[in-house]
Amino acid sequence: MLPPLIDIGVNLAHAQFRNDRDQVIERAIAAGVAQMIITGTSERSSVEAAALARTRRNVLFSTAGVHPHDAKSCTGQTIVRLKELCRSREVVAVGECGLDFNRNFSPPAVQEEWFGHQLALAAEVKLPVFLHERDAHSRFVAILREHGSSLVGGVVHCFTGSAAHAKVYLDLGFDIGVTGWICDERRGVELRDVVKHVPLDRLMVETDAPFLAPRDMRPRVQRNEPAFLPHVLRAVAAACGKPEAEVARTTTQTAHRLFPKTAPEVTSAASR
């Protein structure tokens, strides 16, 4: 049995979990996933994620932010509402925020503007950032550098970049989140090499469920679940060449360091 795990990024408020969300959570707990952080990707989903987290104190937590795809819907009131959410004990990070120039569902300039506003919010409320980057590395790093000294840390969620990109993020003080992408026999080859060079105490694991179901699971699954996090963990351990228990223990400790509200001593005190 692995030490308890924490899934730092799961979209439990997604419609794909509408009919069996409680069972999904119970399966995750039975699989050894003791805690889950529900990703907020818009003002509305951030509200939903926080409300859901309140139903399972100390097991579920959430983030509050706007994904770059939805940046075009942001207004000044959006930041006000996110700030209110960040005062809640279950909200552990600002995000998912960042840049995504792959499909440009929001114009790049708009993405950059609201990414900057969310980084400023994170600095103000002293929460880490839950970061997204796709095909926008140079601008992403430039904006992070503008705010870096005021931030309390963060994680580049669902990292799929190069070793050079990973080094830049680590040097800036950000940690690396790894999903089931590492289990992909085609797309995960580079990532399996990259994680060998990332210090173990700078790595965390996540499913990004219901997306990115591990391709090497048998039988194959279409919908990802947080219960599959041990499968991701084992792939990370194999790539790092380290014992699974050590990787499980260290990645959980790293998550508790970055997201202090999830730490055992904090959750125990909150329960009293």
C-alpha positions as CSV (number, residue, x, y, z in Angstrom):
1,M,0.0,0.0,0.0
2,L,1.3,3.4,-1.0
3,P,1.4,6.3,1.5
4,P,-1.6,8.6,1.2
5,L,-1.7,10.6,-2.0
6,I,-3.1,14.1,-2.9
7,D,-4.5,14.7,-6.4
8,I,-3.6,18.4,-6.9
9,G,-5.7,18.9,-10.0
10,V,-9.1,17.2,-10.6
11,N,-12.1,18.7,-12.3
12,L,-14.7,17.1,-10.0
13,A,-17.3,19.8,-10.8
14,H,-17.2,18.8,-14.5
15,A,-20.5,17.5,-16.0
16,Q,-19.0,14.1,-16.7
17,F,-19.1,13.5,-12.9
18,R,-22.7,14.8,-12.4
19,N,-24.3,11.4,-12.0
20,D,-21.8,9.6,-9.9
21,R,-19.6,12.2,-8.2
22,D,-20.0,10.7,-4.7
23,Q,-19.0,7.3,-5.9
24,V,-16.0,8.8,-7.8
25,I,-14.8,10.4,-4.6
26,E,-15.3,7.2,-2.6
27,R,-13.4,5.2,-5.2
28,A,-10.5,7.7,-5.0
29,I,-10.4,7.4,-1.2
30,A,-10.5,3.6,-1.3
31,A,-7.5,3.8,-3.8
32,G,-5.5,5.8,-1.3
33,V,-6.1,9.3,-2.6
34,A,-6.7,11.0,0.7
35,Q,-7.1,14.5,-0.6
36,M,-8.2,16.1,-3.9
37,I,-8.0,19.7,-5.1
38,I,-10.8,20.7,-7.4
39,T,-9.8,23.0,-10.2
40,G,-11.6,26.2,-10.8
41,T,-11.4,27.3,-14.4
42,S,-14.0,30.2,-14.5
43,E,-15.8,32.4,-12.0
44,R,-18.8,30.0,-12.1
45,S,-16.8,26.8,-11.8
46,S,-14.6,28.3,-9.1
47,V,-17.8,28.9,-7.0
48,E,-19.0,25.4,-7.8
49,A,-15.6,23.9,-6.8
50,A,-15.5,25.7,-3.5
51,A,-19.1,24.6,-2.7
52,L,-18.3,21.0,-3.5
53,A,-15.1,21.2,-1.4
54,R,-17.2,22.3,1.6
55,T,-19.1,19.0,1.4
56,R,-16.0,17.0,2.3
57,R,-13.9,19.0,4.7
58,N,-10.2,18.2,4.8
59,V,-10.6,15.7,1.9
60,L,-11.7,18.2,-0.9
61,F,-10.1,21.6,-1.5
62,S,-10.4,23.9,-4.5
63,T,-8.7,26.6,-6.5
64,A,-10.3,29.9,-7.7
65,G,-9.3,31.3,-11.1
66,V,-10.0,31.7,-14.8
67,H,-8.5,29.5,-17.4
68,P,-7.0,31.4,-20.4
69,H,-9.7,29.9,-22.6
70,D,-12.3,31.9,-20.6
71,A,-10.2,35.1,-20.2
72,K,-12.5,36.9,-22.6
73,S,-15.4,36.7,-20.1
74,C,-13.4,38.4,-17.3
75,T,-14.3,41.8,-15.9
76,G,-13.1,43.7,-12.9
77,Q,-15.9,42.1,-10.9
78,T,-14.5,38.7,-11.7
79,I,-11.3,39.5,-9.7
80,V,-13.5,40.8,-6.9
81,R,-15.4,37.5,-6.8
82,L,-12.3,35.4,-6.9
83,K,-10.8,37.4,-4.1
84,E,-13.9,36.7,-2.0
85,L,-13.5,33.0,-2.7
86,C,-9.8,33.1,-1.7
87,R,-10.9,34.0,1.8
88,S,-12.5,30.6,2.2
89,R,-10.6,27.9,4.0
90,E,-11.1,25.3,1.3
91,V,-9.6,27.5,-1.5
92,V,-5.8,26.8,-1.6
93,A,-4.6,28.5,-4.8
94,V,-5.4,31.1,-7.5
95,G,-6.0,29.5,-10.9
96,E,-6.2,27.7,-13.1
97,C,-4.6,30.7,-14.8
98,G,-2.0,31.2,-17.5
99,L,-1.7,31.4,-21.3
100,D,-2.9,29.0,-24.0
101,F,-1.9,30.1,-27.5
102,N,-2.7,26.7,-29.0
103,R,-6.3,27.5,-30.0
104,N,-6.7,31.0,-28.8
105,F,-10.3,30.7,-27.5
106,S,-9.5,34.1,-26.0
107,P,-7.3,36.6,-27.8
108,P,-3.7,36.4,-26.7
109,A,-3.6,40.0,-25.4
110,V,-6.7,39.4,-23.4
111,Q,-5.2,36.2,-21.9
112,E,-2.1,38.1,-20.9
113,E,-4.1,40.9,-19.3
114,W,-6.1,38.6,-17.1
115,F,-3.2,36.3,-16.3
116,G,-1.4,39.4,-14.9
117,H,-4.5,40.4,-12.8
118,Q,-4.7,36.9,-11.3
119,L,-1.0,36.8,-10.5
120,A,-1.5,40.2,-8.7
121,L,-4.4,38.7,-6.9
122,A,-2.4,35.7,-5.7
123,A,0.3,38.0,-4.4
124,E,-2.3,40.1,-2.6
125,V,-4.0,37.1,-0.9
126,K,-0.8,35.2,-0.4
127,L,-1.9,32.0,-2.1
128,P,0.1,30.0,-4.6
129,V,-0.8,29.9,-8.3
130,F,-2.1,26.9,-10.2
131,L,-0.6,27.5,-13.7
132,H,-1.5,26.5,-17.3
133,E,0.7,27.0,-20.3
134,R,0.4,25.7,-23.8
135,D,2.3,27.0,-26.8
136,A,3.1,30.3,-25.0
137,H,6.2,29.6,-23.0
138,S,8.1,32.9,-23.8
139,R,5.3,35.2,-22.9
140,F,4.2,33.0,-20.0
141,V,7.7,33.3,-18.5
142,A,8.0,37.0,-19.2
143,I,4.8,37.7,-17.3
144,L,5.8,35.4,-14.4
145,R,9.1,37.2,-14.1
146,E,7.1,40.5,-13.7
147,H,5.3,39.1,-10.7
148,G,7.7,36.5,-9.4
149,S,9.1,38.3,-6.5
150,S,5.7,38.9,-5.0
151,L,4.3,35.4,-5.4
152,V,4.4,32.7,-2.7
153,G,5.0,29.9,-5.1
154,G,3.0,27.8,-7.5
155,V,2.9,24.8,-9.7
156,V,3.0,24.4,-13.5
157,H,0.0,22.1,-13.8
158,C,-0.1,19.3,-16.3
159,F,3.5,19.9,-17.4
160,T,4.3,18.5,-20.9
161,G,7.2,20.7,-21.9
162,S,10.9,20.2,-22.4
163,A,13.7,19.8,-19.9
164,A,14.8,23.4,-20.7
165,H,11.3,24.7,-19.9
166,A,11.2,22.7,-16.7
167,K,14.5,24.2,-15.6
168,V,13.2,27.7,-16.2
169,Y,10.1,27.1,-14.0
170,L,12.2,25.5,-11.3
171,D,14.7,28.4,-11.3
172,L,11.7,30.8,-11.0
173,G,10.6,28.9,-7.9
174,F,7.7,27.0,-9.3
175,D,7.0,23.2,-8.9
176,I,6.0,20.8,-11.6
177,G,2.7,18.8,-11.8
178,V,2.6,15.6,-13.7
179,T,-0.5,13.9,-15.1
180,G,-1.3,10.7,-16.9
181,W,0.4,12.2,-19.9
182,I,3.5,10.4,-18.7
183,C,1.7,7.1,-19.3
184,D,1.2,7.8,-23.0
185,E,3.5,5.6,-25.0
186,R,3.8,8.2,-27.7
187,R,3.5,11.7,-26.3
188,G,4.9,10.9,-22.9
189,V,8.4,9.8,-24.0
190,E,10.0,13.2,-23.5
191,L,8.2,13.8,-20.2
192,R,9.5,10.5,-18.8
193,D,13.0,11.7,-19.5
194,V,12.3,15.2,-18.1
195,V,11.1,14.0,-14.7
196,K,14.4,12.2,-14.1
197,H,16.0,15.6,-13.8
198,V,13.4,17.3,-11.7
199,P,14.2,17.2,-7.9
200,L,11.8,14.8,-6.3
201,D,10.7,17.4,-3.8
202,R,9.6,19.7,-6.6
203,L,7.2,17.2,-8.2
204,M,3.5,16.6,-7.6
205,V,1.0,14.2,-9.2
206,E,-2.5,14.9,-10.5
207,T,-5.0,13.3,-12.8
208,D,-6.7,16.3,-14.4
209,A,-9.8,14.0,-14.4
210,P,-12.0,13.5,-16.3
211,F,-9.4,14.3,-19.0
212,L,-6.1,12.6,-19.8
213,A,-7.0,9.0,-18.8
214,P,-3.7,7.0,-18.7
215,R,-3.4,5.3,-22.1
216,D,-1.6,2.3,-20.7
217,M,-4.4,1.3,-18.3
218,R,-5.9,-2.1,-19.0
219,P,-8.7,-2.4,-19.7
220,R,-8.6,1.0,-21.4
221,V,-10.7,3.7,-19.8
222,Q,-12.3,6.7,-21.5
223,R,-13.1,8.8,-18.4
224,N,-10.3,9.6,-16.0
225,E,-10.9,9.5,-12.3
226,P,-8.8,10.5,-9.2
227,A,-8.8,6.8,-8.3
228,F,-6.3,6.4,-11.1
229,L,-3.7,8.6,-9.4
230,P,-1.7,5.6,-8.0
231,H,-1.3,4.5,-11.6
232,V,0.2,7.9,-12.5
233,L,2.4,7.8,-9.4
234,R,3.8,4.4,-10.4
235,A,4.7,5.8,-13.8
236,V,6.5,8.7,-12.3
237,A,8.4,6.5,-9.9
238,A,9.4,4.2,-12.8
239,A,10.7,7.2,-14.8
240,C,12.6,8.6,-11.8
241,G,14.0,5.2,-10.9
242,K,12.9,5.6,-7.3
243,P,10.7,3.4,-5.0
244,E,7.0,4.1,-5.4
245,A,6.6,4.7,-1.7
246,E,9.3,7.3,-1.6
247,V,7.8,9.1,-4.6
248,A,4.3,8.9,-3.0
249,R,5.5,10.3,0.3
250,T,7.6,13.1,-1.1
251,T,5.0,14.3,-3.7
252,T,2.4,14.5,-0.9
253,Q,4.8,16.4,1.3
254,T,5.5,18.8,-1.5
255,A,1.8,19.4,-2.0
256,H,1.3,20.0,1.7
257,R,4.2,22.5,1.6
258,L,2.8,24.4,-1.4
259,F,-0.8,24.2,-0.3
260,P,-0.5,24.6,3.5
261,K,-4.2,24.5,4.1
262,T,-4.1,20.8,3.1
263,A,-1.3,19.9,5.6
264,P,-2.3,17.4,8.3
265,E,-1.6,19.7,11.2
266,V,-3.8,22.4,9.7
267,T,-6.7,20.1,8.8
268,S,-6.5,18.5,12.2
269,A,-6.7,21.9,13.9
270,A,-9.6,22.9,11.6
271,S,-11.5,19.8,12.6
272,R,-11.4,20.5,16.3
